[in-house]
């Protein structure tokens, strides 16, 4: 799952990024509305966390322009404490939900999961390939009727491969999507997670769904292995 955080408070951005990445999300950040609007227009995100008070363009303008451009990405807008007018305007501008600052981090996570579930139900059904399926919002994976326990990072990699079934996905692309190009993370991290995935979704079931493409990356077999 890929999240865009648009907020001009460095400490807030740092805290959100660390927390969300620890939950397995890939996180991009912007510090002004103009950059946030450009990123949310040019790239696909599962949800946008958008502050109201931003340099260049405020959150209301960003949300309005995204909706005018036909972008349906779920938006969680961060509003001022007791800001009823802000909350009303946020919804009128196209935000799907709002959260008043200061907020509880567990509540933020729950709101994001709810928005992702709603957005997924509008955009796509649960990805299913053969007898392999994933509900990324609920953090669950099944091989047939057997539920397989995966970490947040393993789920994120598998979800991306499922939505690119039959295509070659470069290791660098997985690194960019799942780890948000974190400079501390190397390609080796991708290889390790894919190795863990194979031990959980393939080997116990005698399958070979995650194929290695020499010089390219990985490909999820069209029949689910």
BAFI-3210 file (N, C-alpha, C; in Angstrom, 3 decimals, decimal comma, padded with zeros to 6 digits):
// residues 225
n [1|2|3|4|5|6|7|8|9|10|11|12|13|14|15|16|17|18|19|20|21|22|23|24|25|26|27|28|29|30|31|32|33|34|35|36|37|38|39|40|41|42|43|44|45|46|47|48|49|50|51|52|53|54|55|56|57|58|59|60|61|62|63|64|65|66|67|68|69|70|71|72|73|74|75|76|77|78|79|80|81|82|83|84|85|86|87|88|89|90|91|92|93|94|95|96|97|98|99|100|101|102|103|104|105|106|107|108|109|110|111|112|113|114|115|116|117|118|119|120|121|122|123|124|125|126|127|128|129|130|131|132|133|134|135|136|137|138|139|140|141|142|143|144|145|146|147|148|149|150|151|152|153|154|155|156|157|158|159|160|161|162|163|164|165|166|167|168|169|170|171|172|173|174|175|176|177|178|179|180|181|182|183|184|185|186|187|188|189|190|191|192|193|194|195|196|197|198|199|200|201|202|203|204|205|206|207|208|209|210|211|212|213|214|215|216|217|218|219|220|221|222|223|224|225]
n.u [000,833|000,547|001,215|000,630|001,880|001,110|002,288|003,471|004,920|007,865|008,486|006,071|005,761|008,003|007,434|004,996|005,856|007,767|006,177|004,169|005,692|006,707|004,459|004,308|003,625|004,350|005,756|005,450|006,461|005,467|005,997|004,577|001,543|001,521|003,481|002,427|-000,040|000,868|002,251|000,176|-001,379|000,197|001,109|000,101|-001,668|-002,726|-003,947|-004,228|-002,798|-003,599|-002,777|-004,385|-003,390|-001,061|001,952|001,957|-000,287|-003,326|-004,803|-007,523|-007,695|-006,003|-007,385|-009,779|-008,873|-007,790|-010,104|-011,480|-009,852|-010,484|-009,364|-009,676|-008,559|-008,594|-008,887|-007,586|-008,055|-006,222|-007,248|-007,740|-007,870|-011,102|-012,117|-014,759|-015,805|-013,693|-013,713|-016,175|-015,792|-013,680|-014,874|-016,705|-014,971|-014,094|-012,706|-012,498|-012,535|-011,775|-009,400|-008,779|-006,123|-004,363|-003,893|-004,765|-002,474|-003,111|-005,802|-005,552|-004,333|-006,423|-008,388|-007,138|-006,973|-009,690|-010,381|-008,815|-009,956|-012,514|-011,854|-010,675|-012,857|-014,312|-012,583|-011,452|-011,768|-010,926|-007,630|-007,124|-005,437|-005,388|-005,584|-004,724|-005,044|-005,418|-006,255|-005,518|-006,176|-007,301|-005,146|-004,654|-004,070|-004,601|-004,134|-005,892|-008,208|-006,713|-005,406|-002,635|-000,042|001,385|003,942|003,665|005,293|005,798|003,199|002,745|004,577|003,650|001,023|001,536|002,785|000,656|-001,149|000,194|000,244|001,737|003,419|006,771|008,353|010,570|013,259|014,049|011,766|009,974|011,318|011,046|008,256|007,393|009,221|009,515|011,774|013,666|016,716|018,197|017,686|018,439|018,609|018,905|017,137|014,690|015,085|015,333|012,773|011,161|012,163|011,259|008,521|008,189|008,718|006,472|004,061|004,412|006,225|005,114|002,853|003,597|004,026|005,022|004,885|006,067|008,185|011,587|013,037|015,654|017,976|015,956|013,811|011,059|008,234|004,831|003,248|000,716|-001,242|-001,180|000,707]
n.v [-001,179|002,203|005,385|008,870|011,571|014,814|017,535|020,335|020,320|019,316|017,544|016,210|014,955|013,285|011,603|010,410|009,116|007,234|005,690|004,676|003,291|001,315|-000,176|-001,361|000,151|001,915|005,065|008,321|011,736|015,182|018,705|020,938|022,271|022,484|020,733|018,419|018,196|017,787|015,302|013,601|013,655|012,716|010,195|006,932|006,408|004,729|006,013|009,398|011,510|014,557|017,771|020,844|023,525|024,624|025,569|027,489|026,009|025,472|022,745|022,458|023,463|021,696|019,239|019,833|020,312|017,835|016,229|017,540|016,854|014,288|012,389|009,749|008,955|008,022|010,505|011,594|014,191|016,413|018,339|021,411|021,456|021,189|022,399|022,907|024,190|023,896|021,110|020,651|022,014|020,532|018,061|018,964|019,730|017,392|015,589|012,399|011,727|013,074|014,169|015,458|017,511|017,558|014,049|010,591|008,032|005,227|005,578|007,046|005,080|003,213|004,721|005,089|002,426|001,890|003,725|002,760|000,249|001,031|002,454|000,424|-001,245|000,206|000,485|-001,991|-005,571|-008,082|-009,181|-012,142|-015,019|-017,993|-020,218|-018,427|-015,631|-012,241|-009,990|-006,959|-004,759|-005,868|-007,249|-010,006|-013,296|-016,013|-019,429|-021,288|-022,671|-022,288|-020,145|-017,998|-016,781|-013,696|-011,162|-007,537|-006,396|-008,548|-009,024|-006,635|-006,814|-009,160|-008,370|-006,389|-007,880|-009,573|-007,825|-007,361|-009,662|-012,158|-010,367|-009,099|-007,926|-005,595|-005,743|-003,284|-001,795|-002,963|-002,273|000,484|000,776|-000,623|000,005|002,681|003,815|004,056|005,125|003,657|001,057|-001,817|-003,644|-006,213|-006,517|-006,833|-009,301|-010,951|-010,765|-011,829|-014,397|-015,279|-015,171|-017,225|-019,436|-019,500|-019,254|-020,946|-023,332|-025,005|-025,883|-027,133|-025,534|-023,169|-020,269|-017,706|-016,569|-016,348|-014,053|-014,017|-011,426|-009,660|-009,602|-010,426|-012,607|-013,258|-016,284|-016,828|-018,680|-018,875|-020,594]
n.w [000,000|-000,855|000,403|000,413|002,133|002,956|004,404|006,219|008,542|009,740|011,917|012,308|009,813|009,782|011,960|011,122|008,784|009,713|011,419|009,683|007,787|009,422|009,688|007,286|005,079|002,030|001,807|000,578|000,824|001,019|001,325|000,711|-000,780|-003,568|-004,588|-003,492|-004,841|-007,445|-007,217|-006,355|-008,567|-010,636|-009,855|-008,627|-005,687|-002,693|-000,651|000,538|002,917|004,046|005,001|006,061|006,350|004,378|002,597|-000,480|-001,892|-000,250|001,690|001,035|-001,574|-002,907|-002,590|-003,942|-006,569|-007,203|-007,262|-009,304|-011,381|-011,738|-010,090|-007,878|-005,523|-002,093|000,461|003,479|005,541|007,564|010,206|012,123|015,736|017,087|014,855|013,363|011,084|009,323|009,087|007,853|005,439|004,434|003,791|001,885|-000,097|-001,137|000,421|002,027|004,658|007,915|010,404|013,531|014,707|017,844|017,160|017,794|017,171|016,713|016,003|013,649|012,003|011,904|010,590|008,115|007,196|006,906|004,880|002,782|002,415|001,564|-000,751|-002,248|-002,678|-004,472|-006,596|-007,275|-007,064|-004,568|-005,128|-006,918|-007,820|-009,326|-006,686|-004,874|-002,836|-001,651|000,918|001,303|002,876|005,135|005,980|005,315|003,958|001,726|000,752|-001,179|000,990|003,176|005,548|005,345|007,278|006,984|007,093|007,315|005,351|003,622|002,736|001,345|-000,779|-002,051|-002,709|-004,607|-006,635|-007,267|-008,457|-010,741|-012,154|-014,156|-015,372|-015,670|-012,860|-011,851|-009,475|-008,468|-008,883|-007,076|-004,754|-004,842|-004,705|-002,372|-000,343|-000,674|-001,878|000,169|001,321|003,063|002,569|000,644|-002,513|-001,651|000,456|-000,823|-002,077|000,148|001,358|-000,687|-000,667|001,851|001,334|-000,574|001,020|002,540|000,963|-001,148|-000,911|001,257|-000,029|-002,290|-004,552|-007,148|-007,448|-007,421|-009,646|-010,651|-012,798|-014,840|-014,735|-014,735|-012,698|-010,806|-011,352|-011,034|-011,383|-013,810|-013,254|-010,587|-009,667]
ca.u [000,000|001,360|000,582|001,241|001,667|001,372|002,249|004,675|005,581|008,867|008,388|004,867|006,042|008,949|006,723|004,055|006,581|008,354|005,104|003,498|006,625|006,782|003,251|004,416|003,229|005,353|005,339|006,057|006,112|005,578|005,914|003,716|000,396|001,798|004,172|001,486|-000,995|001,569|002,498|-001,090|-001,925|001,085|001,381|-001,032|-001,577|-003,893|-004,582|-003,468|-002,983|-003,454|-003,001|-005,063|-002,508|000,135|002,476|001,667|-001,704|-003,805|-005,374|-008,820|-007,450|-005,435|-008,462|-010,714|-008,260|-007,689|-011,425|-011,784|-009,036|-010,985|-008,610|-010,579|-007,792|-009,146|-008,171|-007,795|-007,579|-005,892|-007,853|-007,424|-008,698|-012,400|-012,360|-015,956|-015,924|-012,660|-014,157|-017,251|-015,231|-012,864|-015,772|-017,272|-013,931|-013,814|-012,040|-013,337|-012,588|-010,903|-008,894|-008,342|-004,843|-003,517|-004,694|-004,231|-001,897|-003,933|-007,013|-005,122|-004,158|-007,745|-009,042|-006,485|-007,402|-011,083|-010,396|-008,246|-010,981|-013,563|-011,305|-010,473|-014,150|-014,763|-011,655|-011,107|-012,104|-009,730|-006,822|-007,124|-004,725|-005,505|-006,175|-003,999|-005,729|-004,949|-007,053|-004,439|-006,702|-007,508|-003,860|-004,856|-003,703|-005,032|-003,813|-007,080|-008,937|-005,737|-004,882|-001,181|000,352|002,469|004,247|003,167|006,160|005,540|001,896|002,872|005,252|002,748|-000,087|002,015|002,978|-000,668|-001,761|000,999|000,358|002,186|004,379|008,057|008,462|011,975|013,526|014,088|010,382|009,446|011,975|010,439|006,849|007,173|010,080|009,517|013,145|014,400|018,143|018,803|017,292|019,063|017,926|018,965|015,919|013,660|015,379|015,054|011,319|010,648|012,537|010,302|007,222|008,208|008,658|005,150|002,925|004,719|006,809|004,220|001,759|004,171|003,800|006,136|004,174|006,944|009,263|012,704|013,350|017,068|018,291|014,779|013,172|010,171|006,947|003,883|002,654|-000,666|-002,165|-000,945|001,700]
ca.v [000,000|003,405|006,533|010,188|012,464|016,211|018,314|021,177|020,208|018,241|016,537|015,432|014,125|012,249|010,656|009,652|008,235|006,111|004,831|004,000|002,323|000,188|-000,970|-001,987|001,042|002,708|006,431|009,486|012,924|016,496|019,735|022,038|021,816|022,416|019,464|017,350|018,075|017,199|013,885|012,860|013,625|011,975|008,845|006,247|006,160|004,079|007,009|010,633|012,209|015,931|018,837|022,002|024,693|024,280|026,625|027,504|025,677|024,824|021,414|022,554|023,639|020,439|018,246|020,250|020,121|016,397|015,739|018,115|016,131|012,916|011,482|009,233|008,450|008,442|011,599|011,852|015,550|016,761|019,640|022,004|020,989|021,869|023,208|022,367|024,748|023,227|019,747|020,714|022,394|019,411|017,103|019,608|019,831|016,075|014,677|011,273|011,673|014,070|013,844|016,704|017,523|016,352|012,846|009,321|007,297|004,053|006,019|007,373|003,817|002,626|005,525|004,782|001,092|001,997|004,412|001,863|-000,757|001,660|002,759|-000,826|-001,791|000,953|000,394|-003,343|-006,628|-008,665|-009,862|-013,597|-015,693|-019,399|-020,325|-017,481|-014,341|-011,343|-008,837|-006,145|-003,867|-006,682|-007,889|-011,455|-013,997|-017,418|-020,365|-022,103|-022,391|-022,182|-018,793|-017,952|-015,610|-012,933|-009,864|-006,408|-006,208|-009,670|-008,764|-005,528|-007,335|-010,097|-007,605|-005,719|-008,912|-010,050|-006,871|-007,353|-011,087|-012,480|-009,361|-009,071|-006,763|-005,423|-005,609|-001,860|-001,338|-003,399|-001,452|001,816|000,746|-001,136|000,694|004,103|004,239|004,364|005,000|002,686|-000,291|-002,242|-004,691|-007,453|-006,604|-007,381|-010,720|-011,640|-010,849|-012,781|-015,720|-015,616|-015,419|-018,554|-020,435|-019,490|-019,438|-021,930|-024,617|-025,904|-026,320|-027,721|-024,597|-022,335|-019,117|-016,536|-016,971|-015,423|-013,782|-013,664|-010,098|-008,801|-009,452|-011,522|-012,686|-014,161|-017,151|-016,471|-019,650|-018,906|-021,611]
ca.w [000,000|-000,992|001,043|000,235|003,269|002,583|005,644|006,252|009,841|009,611|012,979|012,023|008,650|010,192|012,816|010,300|007,859|010,454|011,905|008,577|007,209|010,347|009,449|005,972|003,997|001,332|002,095|-000,042|001,591|000,411|002,348|000,278|-001,543|-004,999|-004,824|-003,160|-005,940|-008,598|-006,958|-006,296|-009,927|-011,527|-009,374|-008,005|-004,255|-002,117|000,215|000,748|004,185|003,564|005,971|005,481|006,308|003,614|001,727|-001,922|-002,056|000,973|001,495|000,374|-003,005|-003,410|-002,679|-005,000|-007,887|-007,449|-007,665|-010,612|-012,361|-011,828|-009,229|-006,855|-004,389|-000,804|001,123|004,896|005,759|008,943|010,491|013,421|016,839|017,204|013,648|012,707|009,737|008,523|008,826|006,867|004,138|003,964|003,144|000,699|-001,133|-001,696|001,358|002,418|006,111|008,522|011,726|014,164|015,418|017,811|016,995|018,264|016,053|016,384|015,303|012,285|011,276|011,669|009,560|006,836|006,768|006,455|003,590|001,773|002,129|000,757|-002,067|-002,970|-003,094|-005,645|-007,715|-007,681|-006,123|-003,993|-006,136|-006,833|-008,899|-008,969|-005,348|-004,035|-002,766|-000,599|001,324|001,865|003,911|006,344|006,258|005,311|002,734|001,722|-000,326|-001,085|002,224|004,258|005,732|005,491|008,058|006,371|007,691|006,531|004,186|002,716|002,121|000,394|-001,978|-002,725|-003,280|-005,824|-007,653|-007,677|-009,378|-011,974|-012,497|-015,512|-015,824|-014,973|-011,974|-011,493|-008,040|-008,160|-008,842|-005,785|-003,736|-004,903|-004,298|-001,016|000,620|-001,021|-002,193|001,386|001,028|003,988|002,148|-000,607|-003,272|-000,868|001,265|-001,703|-002,266|001,412|001,539|-001,675|-000,158|002,916|000,690|-001,185|002,083|003,164|000,059|-002,188|-000,520|002,000|-000,892|-003,494|-005,660|-007,605|-008,011|-007,581|-010,549|-010,846|-014,206|-014,846|-015,231|-014,742|-011,406|-010,431|-012,042|-010,401|-012,410|-014,105|-012,651|-009,138|-009,325]
c.u [000,880|000,585|001,362|000,874|002,057|001,182|003,545|005,360|006,566|008,736|007,179|005,125|006,964|008,267|005,766|004,785|007,140|007,269|004,447|004,411|006,774|005,573|003,247|003,972|004,466|004,877|006,152|005,615|006,305|005,371|005,130|002,630|000,650|002,474|003,237|000,477|-000,351|001,775|001,208|-001,755|-001,121|001,280|000,143|-000,750|-002,852|-004,648|-003,646|-003,822|-002,620|-003,766|-003,708|-004,098|-001,178|000,643|002,015|000,201|-002,187|-004,497|-006,714|-008,648|-006,916|-006,529|-009,416|-010,139|-008,065|-009,021|-011,814|-011,030|-009,471|-010,229|-009,475|-009,852|-008,432|-008,260|-008,581|-007,201|-007,361|-006,370|-007,436|-008,351|-009,963|-012,716|-013,540|-016,108|-014,897|-013,116|-015,245|-016,702|-014,378|-013,729|-016,365|-016,268|-013,551|-013,050|-013,020|-013,501|-011,662|-010,502|-008,343|-006,994|-005,061|-004,399|-003,991|-003,710|-002,676|-005,214|-006,678|-004,988|-005,504|-008,487|-008,446|-006,921|-008,832|-011,168|-009,863|-009,244|-012,065|-013,071|-011,120|-011,793|-014,689|-013,885|-011,437|-011,573|-010,808|-008,943|-006,781|-006,407|-004,680|-006,200|-005,465|-004,732|-005,267|-006,000|-006,084|-004,934|-006,891|-006,230|-003,983|-004,526|-004,138|-004,440|-004,932|-007,869|-008,015|-005,234|-003,392|-000,817|001,564|002,711|003,700|003,990|005,940|004,207|001,992|003,536|004,317|001,586|000,335|002,209|001,639|-001,314|-000,955|001,196|000,742|003,203|005,681|008,133|009,907|012,128|013,520|012,678|009,722|010,040|011,327|009,015|006,677|008,003|010,217|010,929|013,924|015,886|018,836|018,573|017,918|018,218|017,901|017,713|014,777|013,851|015,053|013,551|010,709|010,988|011,590|008,934|007,152|008,088|007,257|004,011|003,164|005,130|005,859|003,112|002,268|003,989|005,072|005,552|005,080|008,173|010,349|012,985|014,767|017,291|017,102|014,196|012,339|008,875|006,066|003,181|001,168|-001,672|-001,984|000,020|001,096]
c.v [001,245|004,617|007,793|011,039|013,875|017,060|019,110|021,178|019,045|017,151|015,632|014,456|012,966|011,172|009,783|008,662|007,013|005,137|004,033|002,966|001,104|-000,732|-001,615|-001,126|001,639|004,149|007,439|010,712|014,183|017,537|020,966|021,497|021,660|021,102|018,287|017,115|017,403|015,699|013,072|012,767|012,704|010,511|008,258|005,977|005,478|005,018|008,210|011,206|013,662|016,941|020,011|023,163|024,315|025,489|026,405|027,202|025,020|023,504|021,423|022,640|022,346|019,397|018,571|019,972|018,637|015,838|016,280|017,396|014,675|011,911|011,064|008,679|008,924|009,498|011,673|013,221|015,795|018,180|020,137|021,447|021,839|022,728|022,681|022,890|024,125|021,821|019,715|021,049|021,276|018,411|017,676|019,684|018,473|015,143|013,587|011,173|012,766|013,602|015,129|016,522|018,066|015,103|011,631|008,537|006,025|004,428|006,387|006,098|003,187|003,386|005,223|003,415|001,131|002,662|003,522|000,774|-000,181|001,937|001,512|-001,389|-001,074|000,679|-001,033|-004,339|-007,177|-009,397|-011,363|-014,158|-017,170|-019,519|-019,409|-016,146|-013,561|-010,268|-007,914|-005,242|-004,615|-007,391|-009,410|-012,043|-015,453|-018,158|-021,402|-021,712|-022,203|-020,747|-018,864|-016,668|-014,940|-011,648|-008,763|-006,223|-007,318|-009,492|-007,682|-005,990|-008,256|-009,360|-006,943|-006,729|-009,436|-009,115|-006,694|-008,797|-011,295|-011,497|-009,495|-007,779|-006,667|-005,275|-004,144|-001,285|-001,741|-002,563|-000,076|001,812|000,373|-000,399|002,184|004,640|004,685|004,096|003,976|001,254|-000,613|-003,307|-006,004|-007,625|-007,204|-008,887|-011,528|-011,826|-011,840|-014,210|-016,191|-015,937|-016,825|-019,652|-020,550|-019,812|-020,502|-023,287|-025,517|-026,504|-026,959|-026,856|-023,836|-021,079|-017,922|-016,957|-015,901|-015,291|-013,248|-012,286|-009,149|-008,547|-010,657|-011,452|-013,672|-014,948|-016,859|-017,422|-019,764|-019,966|-022,980]
c.w [000,000|-000,492|000,714|001,442|002,841|003,832|005,725|007,619|009,791|010,665|012,759|010,875|009,021|011,025|012,018|009,399|008,575|010,905|010,807|007,923|008,109|010,193|008,063|004,814|003,324|001,399|001,293|000,746|000,746|001,498|001,902|-000,642|-003,023|-005,364|-004,540|-004,266|-007,144|-008,397|-006,978|-007,659|-010,828|-011,136|-008,704|-006,536|-003,784|-001,195|000,344|002,111|003,923|004,669|005,279|005,288|005,669|002,837|000,284|-002,222|-000,773|000,648|000,795|-001,141|-003,616|-003,600|-003,815|-006,379|-008,217|-007,924|-009,038|-011,732|-012,492|-010,985|-008,047|-005,636|-003,083|-000,134|002,584|005,192|007,243|009,214|011,870|014,492|016,946|015,993|012,862|011,282|008,800|008,136|007,763|005,491|003,559|003,212|001,870|-000,449|-001,719|-000,795|001,771|003,927|006,639|009,903|012,315|014,849|016,822|017,773|017,570|017,066|015,719|015,650|013,858|011,454|010,940|010,575|008,181|006,317|006,232|005,091|002,478|001,409|001,231|-000,650|-002,897|-003,469|-004,312|-006,859|-008,202|-006,632|-005,546|-005,069|-005,896|-008,049|-008,553|-007,628|-004,349|-004,033|-001,544|-000,346|002,046|002,978|005,233|006,773|006,321|003,940|002,855|000,525|-000,266|000,153|003,418|004,367|006,022|006,222|007,420|007,144|006,785|005,254|003,168|001,999|001,061|-000,906|-002,753|-003,395|-004,586|-006,949|-008,166|-008,683|-010,669|-012,456|-013,957|-016,057|-015,038|-014,164|-011,500|-009,978|-007,624|-008,065|-007,527|-004,654|-003,672|-004,362|-002,829|000,033|000,329|-001,249|-000,963|001,144|001,925|003,537|000,800|-001,288|-002,498|-000,010|000,459|-001,845|-001,011|001,601|000,551|-001,240|000,938|002,332|000,117|-000,133|002,670|002,195|-001,002|-001,638|000,268|001,135|-002,190|-004,720|-005,998|-008,254|-008,280|-008,380|-010,603|-012,335|-014,259|-015,472|-015,194|-013,383|-011,074|-011,221|-011,288|-011,484|-012,569|-013,490|-011,138|-008,689|-009,199]
res [x|x|x|x|x|x|x|x|x|x|x|x|x|x|x|x|x|x|x|x|x|x|x|x|x|x|x|x|x|x|x|x|x|x|x|x|x|x|x|x|x|x|x|x|x|x|x|x|x|x|x|x|x|x|x|x|x|x|x|x|x|x|x|x|x|x|x|x|x|x|x|x|x|x|x|x|x|x|x|x|x|x|x|x|x|x|x|x|x|x|x|x|x|x|x|x|x|x|x|x|x|x|x|x|x|x|x|x|x|x|x|x|x|x|x|x|x|x|x|x|x|x|x|x|x|x|x|x|x|x|x|x|x|x|x|x|x|x|x|x|x|x|x|x|x|x|x|x|x|x|x|x|x|x|x|x|x|x|x|x|x|x|x|x|x|x|x|x|x|x|x|x|x|x|x|x|x|x|x|x|x|x|x|x|x|x|x|x|x|x|x|x|x|x|x|x|x|x|x|x|x|x|x|x|x|x|x|x|x|x|x|x|x|x|x|x|x|x|x|x|x|x|x|x|x]
***
